[in-house]
Amino acid sequence: MAAQRAGITTVFILQENENDLDEVAAEVKKNLEIIPVHMVSDVLDAVMNG
């Protein structure tokens, strides 16, 4: 996954795409914090509240 290669450890994905994570290798997922979100406000909440 490009995020991991770029040194990114936290990624936000749309909740609608959460099923697509089945296609991502477990080795990649274990090194990422993947946060499913519904709206941009969910991203802001996660960033501001840790």
C-alpha positions in Angstrom: 0.0 0.0 0.0 1.3 3.4 -1.0 0.6 4.9 2.5 2.8 2.4 4.2 5.7 3.0 1.7 5.4 6.7 2.3 5.7 6.2 6.0 2.1 7.1 6.8 0.8 5.2 9.8 -2.8 6.3 10.0 -5.3 6.4 7.1 -8.9 7.3 6.8 -11.2 5.4 4.4 -14.9 5.8 3.6 -17.0 3.4 5.6 -18.5 2.3 2.3 -15.1 1.0 1.2 -14.4 -0.9 4.4 -15.2 -4.2 2.7 -12.3 -3.5 0.3 -9.9 -4.0 3.1 -10.3 -7.7 2.6 -8.1 -7.2 -0.5 -5.3 -5.6 1.5 -2.6 -7.9 2.8 -2.8 -8.6 6.5 0.9 -7.6 6.8 0.1 -4.2 5.4 -2.9 -3.7 7.7 -1.1 -4.6 10.8 1.2 -1.6 10.4 -1.6 0.9 9.7 -4.2 2.4 11.8 -7.2 2.4 9.5 -10.1 4.6 10.5 -13.4 4.2 8.6 -15.3 7.5 8.3 -18.6 8.6 7.0 -18.1 12.3 6.6 -15.3 14.9 6.7 -16.5 15.9 10.2 -15.6 12.3 11.3 -12.0 12.9 10.2 -11.8 16.2 12.0 -13.2 14.6 15.2 -10.6 11.8 15.0 -7.7 14.3 14.4 -8.8 16.7 17.1 -9.6 14.1 19.7 -6.8 11.7 19.1 
